[in-house]
């Protein structure tokens, strides 16, 4: 993947400390922060080069057989003696330089406290030094175990430690570590596609893509595309890793959706729906897909209004319509409301109409906001308190999880887009509606106002 080989311009230092026990599971990354809150915010397909890790001495295509050890009679004296010998061996200190000794050294390194200092650069240097040492120890342990089926468990722990440390170094912007992260993941997959090492390294690589998408996706869509690709690749290669696959697909779909990457979001949510249909995340993907697939289709949207009437997109037939999901309690909307109201008014001469869908729970809060902002948008607001907020039928039906959310419907009632960022509203309307003064479209009937 070309973006992984480029310098991570603009990526701030992120310290992902995943402290686990020897052989423990990695801590999953946080899900996309935009997916369930009120925060708002097609390129070339990239592929990962199949480079081999340097200085590891590991044949990437080595094949390991699990073997079938004989099972002794547990009642025999030989079995009891063998068990006692195994116990002594397990409790004895590992020989210096042995794979188990190397694992112990890595564990001790991760448990060591960092120097107490307020100097950020010194903190980064200490973390970097520790991770670099763990990488060396892990590479040595892997080289000594990758061809020995009896040491597969030790090998897997070494792989986990290696990839976690490379992840932390990569998130600090170390290009050599980024290259190694991709190269090792490719090598472990070639060695044995069904191994724990293959799935573990692929999962950590996907987490790296997730962090990049989360922190830099708005500046460069390639990070979003890569996270989508890595999530779908993990689900395709390791279908039995359901928990991790579902997590990655859901996070990638939500992150791409939040940033307006419609096609990538659809790919992730569709994969989730098809491969893991029985999961709650797959069920939640269905309304999101319904919204994402609206483009070019007639929109059926309406509901009760604040004054007890009923309003629908169909009432605006013949005029372009902005559908704005908003709440007086959502800071991102409140901060941008004045500009959005002024921008919409600017295009009234071109016949633009606005239909709000309010997701407040308290009617008095709406009244106070309308009086203060002088907003005149006709607004859908449910009369049943149990069907307000995120439980609003329209929000539930279309998987709306962020506020504000702005859709544009053309004069024929068909959806043009369901992902206009507030800061892009003026530019999008200028492109879609003529700036030259033209005759306004017929006004909406007074009874619908």
N, C-alpha and C positions, 0 to 999 in steps of 0.2 A: 504494500500500500504506500503510494507516494507520499501522502500526508504524514505518515509515521516516520518517513525518512527525512522529512524537512525539519528545520528548527521550529520549535513550538513558539512562534512569535506571539507575544501578547499573553502567554499563559503564565499566570502568577504561580508562585510556589505554593503547593498544596501538600500538607503533611498528612498522609493517610496512615495512621498507626493502627495496624491490625495485630494486636498482641494476642496470640493464641498459644495453647499448650502444644507440646510436641505431637505433631500429627493431627492437630485439631482442625476443625473446619474454619475457613476464612470468614471474617465478618462481612456480610453483604453491604454494598454501598447504599447510601440513602437514595430513595426514589426521586424522580424529577420533582423539584420543589414546586413547579407550577401546576402539577397534575391535579391536585385537589384543593388548592387554596384560592386566594383572590389576587395573587400577584400576576401582573401582566407583562408582558414584555412588548433541479436537475443539473446536476453537474456531471462531470466525467466519472464513470464508475472506476473505482480504484481497487487494486488487488495487492495483496501482501507479497513482496518478493520472497522467494524461497532461499534466503541466505542462511548459511550455517553459522552457529555461534563460534566465535574465535576462542582460542586457548582452552576449550573445554575437553578436547580429546575424546568426545563422545560420538561414535558412529550414529548418526541420526536415524538410520534405518535398521538398527539392531533389533532383533526380535527376541522376546523373552517368553519362555513357556512357563506357565504357572506350575506345572509338575503335579504329580499325584503321590504325595507321601503315604507310606504305608501306615496303617493304624494298628498299634499293638494291642494285645489283650490287656484290658485295664486291670484284670485280676492277677496278672502274672507278676512275678518278682522283677522280671526284666523291665516291665512297664513302670513299676514303682521306682526302680533305680534310675530309669531314664528321666522320670519326672523330677526326681530329686536333683539329678545333674543339671537339668534345665533351670531349676530354681536357683541353684548355686551360680550358674553362668549368668542368669539375669540379674542377680543381686551383686555380682562382682563388678568392680569398677572396669569400664571398657579400656582396652589397651590403647595407649596413645597412638593416634594416627589411624585408628580403625574407623569404619563408617559410623559406628555408634558413638564413638568419642567425638567425631566431627559434629554429629547432631547435638550432642550435649554442649559443645562449645557454642554452637549457634543459639541454642536455647538460653544459655547463660548470658550471651551478648544481648539478646533481646530483653532480658530482665534487668540489665544494668541501668541505673538511673542516669539521666543526662546531667551535665553540669548545670548548676543553678545560676542562670544569668539572664539579664533582660536584653542582651545583645542578640537580635534576631539572626544575624549572620553567623554568630558562633553556634547558635542552636542548629541552624541548617548544616553547618560544617560537621557538628557532632553526629547528627543523624546520617549525613552522607557517609562519613567515615565508618560508622557502625554497619550500615547496609553494604558498603563495599567489602568489608571484611566477611560478612555473612555470605555474600555472593561467592567469594573465593572458597570458603569452607564448603558451601553447597556444591559447587562445581567439582571439588575434589571427592566429596561423598558420592555424587552421581557417577563419576568416572569409575569408582570402585564397586558400585552396586548394580549398574544398569544391565549387566549380563548374568547376574546371579539371581535365579528365581527365588531362592530362599531369603534373599535380602530385599525383596520387592517392597515390603512395608517401609524399610529404612529409605529405600530409593524414593518412595512417594513423599515421605516427610522432607527429604532433601529438596525435591522438586517444589514442594509448597514453600519452603523457606526461600529458595532461590527466586521464585516468581514474585513473592510478596516483597522482597527487598528490591528487585528490579522495578516493581511497580512504584514503590516509594521514590526511588531514584529518578524514574521516568517523569513522575509528577513534579519533580524539582527541575525538570527541563534538561536532564542529562541525555544527550543524543545517543551516546554509546549504549546506554541502558535501554533506551527506546528500541534501538536496533536489536539488542539482545532479547528483549521481551518478545518481539515478533519472531525472531529466529528460533528461540527455544520452543515456543509454542508450536511452530511448524515442525521442528525436529521430534518433539515428543509425540505429535500426531502421526508422523511417518513411522516412528518406532513401533507403536501399537495404537491404532485408532480407538480401540475399545478399553484402553487402560485408564486407570485413575489419573495418572500423570497427564495424559492427553486432555481429559476433561477439566482438570484443575487448572492447567496452564491456559486453556482456551477461555475459561471463566474469568481468570484474572486479566487476560488481555481485553476481554469485553468490558470489565470494570474500568480499565484504563480509557477505553473509548467513551465510556459513560461520563467519566470525569471531564474529559476534553469537551464533549458535547454540552455538558452542563455549564461549564465556565467560559467556553469560547465559541459555542454554536451560533450565537447571535452575530459574531464578527465574521465567521467563516462557516458556511453551510456544509463544507466537506467533513467537519467533525460530526455533524448530525448524520450525514450519510454513512460514515464509517461506523458509528454506533449502531445504526439500523442494520448494517451488513453483518457486524459481529454478532448481534443478538440473534439474527435469523440463521447465521451459520452455526451458532452453538446449538440451537434447537434442531437443526437438520442433522448435525453430526452426533449429537448426544440426546436423542429423544427420551431416553430413560431418566435423564437428569431433570425431571419435571419441575421441581421447585425452582431450580436455578434458571431453567429455560423460560418458565412463566414470568419470573421476576424480570429477566432481561428484556423479553418481548414487551411486557407491559410498560416498563420504564422507557424503553426506546420509542414505543408508540406514543406515549404521553409527552415525551420530550420533543419529538419531531412535530407532534400536533401543536404544542404550545408555541413553537417557533415558526409555524406556518408551512412546514415541510409536509404537505398533504400526501403526496405519493408515498413517501417513506413511512409515514404514519399508517397508511392503509396497508402496506406490505407487512408491517409488524403486527398490527391488530388482526389482519386476516390469518396470518400464520398462527397466532395465538388462538383464534377462534376455531381453526381447522384441526390443529394438533392437540389442543388441550381444552376441548369443548366443555368438559364437566367442571372446570375450575371457575371460581367466582370472577377471576380476572377476565376470562373469556366471555362470560356473561356481560360484564361491564363494557367490554369492547364492542358489543353489538350496537348499542345506541351511538357510540362514537363513530362507528363505521357508517351508520345511517346518516349522520351529519356530514361526514367526509365525502360521502358518495352523492351528496345533493347537487353538485355542480351540474348545471344544464338541465335540471329537472324542476318541475313545478313545486313550489313550496306550499304546503298546507299547514298554516300556523295561525292560531288565533286564541282568544280566550276572553274572560270577563275583564271589565275595566274598573278603574277606581270609582267611577260614578254609577256603577251598577249596570252598565250596558254591555255590549259585546263587540269586539273588533277583530278583523281578520286581514291577512295580507290581500285576500281577494277583494277587499273593499278599495284597494288602491290600484286596481287594474288600469293599465294605461300610463302609469307613472313609475319611475324607478323608486325603490324603497330601501332605506337603511333599516335593518333590524338590529337594535342595540340591547343586549342583555346588561342590566345595570343594577346597582344597589347603592343606597345612600350610606351604607355602612362599609363599603369597599373602598379603602383609601386610594388604590390605583385609579378607580373611576372618578372619585371626588376630585382628585388632583388634576384630572384632564377634562373634566366635564365642561368647563367654560369654553375651552378650545373646540371641543367636539360640537357643542351647541352652536357656536359661531360659524364653524366650518359647514355644518349642515344648512344653516340659514343662508350661507353664501350661494348655495346651489338651488335655492327655492325657485329661482327664475327658470331653471331648467326642468322644473316639475318634481324635484326630489321631495319625497315624503319620508317621515321617520316614524317607525313603530317601536316603542320600547317594550321590553319584557322585564318587569321588575322582580328581583329575587330577595326583596326585604321580607322580614317576618312581621314587622310592626308598621301598621298603616300610618300612625302618627309621625313616624320618622320620615316617611315619604312626603307627607304634607309639609313638614318643616323644610325639607330639602327643596321641594318645588317652589315654595314661597321665596326661599333665599336665592335660588339659582335662576328663577323665572323661566324654567324649562317648560316648554309647551307641547312636548312630544305626547302623543296619545299612547297610553301605556296599558299593557296587559298586567293585571294583578289579581291573583286568585282570592276569591271571597272566603274560601275554606282555610282557616289557619293551619290545618294539617297539610295543606298542599302549597305552602309558601316556601320561600328560601330555596335550598337545593332540592326540595321535594316538589317544586313546581312541575306540573306535568310536561310542559314544553322543555324545560331543562333536562328532565329525566329522559324524555323520548329521544332527544338529540345528543345526550351525553355532554351537556355543557358543564364544565368544571372550572372555568376561569371567568373573571369579571375585570374589566369590560370585555365583551366579545361582540364584534361587529360583522354583520353579514350584509351583502348587497344583492338585491333582487332587481331584475330588469323589468321593463315596462310590461313584459308578457307574463310576469309572475314566476320566472325561472331564476334559480340561484346562480349568481355570477361568481361569488366567493363567500366563504364563511370564515375568513381569517384576515381581516384588515386590522393592522395595529393602529391604535389611536394616532400615533405620530405620523403614520402614512396616509391618514384619511384624506387629507386635502389633495395629495398627489394622485391617489387612486381615483377620486371623484373627477379631478381635472382630466384624467386620461379617458375616463369612461363617459363623461358628460361634456358636451361642447361648451367651451368657455364663452363663445360668442352668444349674445343675447338672442334667444329664440322664444317663440310663443310658449307659454307654460302649458303643461298638460291640464286636462280638466281637473278641477278641485274635487276633493272628496265630499260626499254628501254631508250636510251640516249635522245630520242625526248621528253620524259616526264620530263626530268630534268630541 
